[in-house]
Amino acid sequence: MNTMTETESKVIWHMACHVEDIPEDGGGCAFIEGKQIAIFNFARRGEWFATDNECPHRQQMAVARGMIGSQEDEPKVACPFHKKTFSLRSGQCLNDESYKISTFPVMVKENRVYIGL
């Protein structure tokens, strides 16, 4: 579970799915407040992440289907189409600084996954 910071105190939490809906070390997608949100269960690290599902490189809704891993200690996801790689913490593209995706706080409680918007 990711930790909330003081700047996230005005977050509205939305129940996105159940833990078992997202494969371990994989991703899934939820439609929340008119946005496609990619949700990642990074089981190897014991962490959950959420980002925009749209890759800004070609505006494809595909990030949730990307492969997750680490670059040094930075958790990342690679878009499955053109391999743009994004930090799951900051959303910054790690192989092309001109791209960035939004990230969202995640809370797991009682087998449910909540996304903060």
C-alpha positions as CSV (number, residue, x, y, z in Angstrom):
1,M,0.0,0.0,0.0
2,N,1.4,3.4,-0.9
3,T,1.6,6.1,1.8
4,M,-0.4,9.3,1.5
5,T,1.4,12.6,1.8
6,E,0.0,15.8,3.3
7,T,-0.6,17.2,-0.2
8,E,-3.0,14.3,-0.9
9,S,-5.2,15.2,2.1
10,K,-8.1,16.3,-0.2
11,V,-8.1,13.1,-2.1
12,I,-11.5,11.5,-2.8
13,W,-11.1,7.7,-2.6
14,H,-13.0,5.6,-5.2
15,M,-13.4,1.8,-4.8
16,A,-11.9,0.5,-8.1
17,C,-11.9,-3.3,-7.7
18,H,-11.1,-6.2,-5.5
19,V,-7.5,-7.3,-4.9
20,E,-8.0,-10.6,-6.8
21,D,-9.2,-8.6,-9.9
22,I,-5.6,-7.5,-10.6
23,P,-3.0,-10.2,-11.3
24,E,0.1,-10.4,-9.2
25,D,2.9,-8.5,-10.9
26,G,0.5,-7.3,-13.5
27,G,-2.1,-4.6,-14.2
28,G,-5.7,-4.0,-14.9
29,C,-7.9,-1.0,-15.7
30,A,-10.8,0.7,-14.0
31,F,-13.0,3.5,-15.2
32,I,-13.3,6.2,-12.5
33,E,-14.8,9.7,-12.8
34,G,-14.6,9.5,-16.6
35,K,-10.9,8.4,-16.6
36,Q,-9.3,5.1,-17.5
37,I,-7.0,4.3,-14.6
38,A,-4.3,1.6,-14.8
39,I,-3.8,-0.3,-11.6
40,F,-0.7,-2.3,-10.8
41,N,-0.2,-5.0,-8.2
42,F,3.6,-5.1,-8.0
43,A,3.6,-8.2,-5.7
44,R,7.3,-8.7,-5.9
45,R,7.7,-5.3,-4.2
46,G,4.6,-5.5,-2.0
47,E,3.3,-2.3,-3.6
48,W,0.3,-1.0,-5.5
49,F,0.4,1.8,-8.1
50,A,-2.1,3.6,-10.3
51,T,-1.5,5.8,-13.4
52,D,-3.3,7.1,-16.4
53,N,-4.0,4.3,-18.8
54,E,-3.4,6.5,-21.8
55,C,0.2,6.5,-23.1
56,P,0.9,10.1,-24.2
57,H,3.3,8.9,-27.0
58,R,0.5,7.7,-29.3
59,Q,-2.6,8.4,-27.2
60,Q,-3.3,4.6,-26.8
61,M,-5.2,3.2,-23.8
62,A,-2.7,0.5,-23.2
63,V,-0.6,1.2,-20.1
64,A,-2.4,-1.3,-17.9
65,R,-1.3,-4.0,-20.3
66,G,2.3,-3.0,-20.0
67,M,5.1,-5.0,-18.4
68,I,6.2,-3.9,-14.9
69,G,9.6,-4.1,-13.5
70,S,12.4,-2.0,-11.9
71,Q,15.1,0.3,-13.3
72,E,17.6,0.3,-10.4
73,D,15.2,0.8,-7.5
74,E,12.5,2.7,-9.5
75,P,9.3,0.8,-10.2
76,K,8.3,1.2,-13.8
77,V,5.9,0.1,-16.5
78,A,6.6,-0.2,-20.2
79,C,3.9,0.7,-22.7
80,P,3.2,-2.6,-24.7
81,F,3.2,-0.8,-28.1
82,H,6.3,1.4,-28.4
83,K,8.1,0.6,-25.1
84,K,8.0,4.0,-23.6
85,T,8.9,3.3,-19.9
86,F,7.2,5.3,-17.1
87,S,8.0,5.6,-13.4
88,L,5.1,4.2,-11.4
89,R,6.0,6.7,-8.6
90,S,6.3,10.0,-10.6
91,G,4.8,9.1,-14.0
92,Q,7.9,10.6,-15.7
93,C,9.0,8.7,-18.9
94,L,12.4,7.1,-18.1
95,N,13.5,6.8,-21.8
96,D,12.1,10.1,-23.2
97,E,11.8,13.1,-20.8
98,S,9.2,14.8,-23.0
99,Y,6.5,12.4,-21.8
100,K,4.8,12.0,-18.5
101,I,1.6,10.3,-17.2
102,S,-0.4,11.1,-14.1
103,T,-0.1,8.9,-11.0
104,F,-2.7,8.4,-8.3
105,P,-2.5,7.2,-4.7
106,V,-3.7,3.7,-4.0
107,M,-5.1,2.3,-0.7
108,V,-5.8,-1.4,-0.2
109,K,-8.3,-2.1,2.6
110,E,-10.4,-5.2,3.4
111,N,-9.5,-6.8,0.0
112,R,-10.6,-3.8,-1.9
113,V,-8.4,-1.4,-4.0
114,Y,-9.2,2.3,-3.7
115,I,-7.8,5.0,-6.0
116,G,-7.5,8.6,-4.9
117,L,-8.5,11.3,-7.3
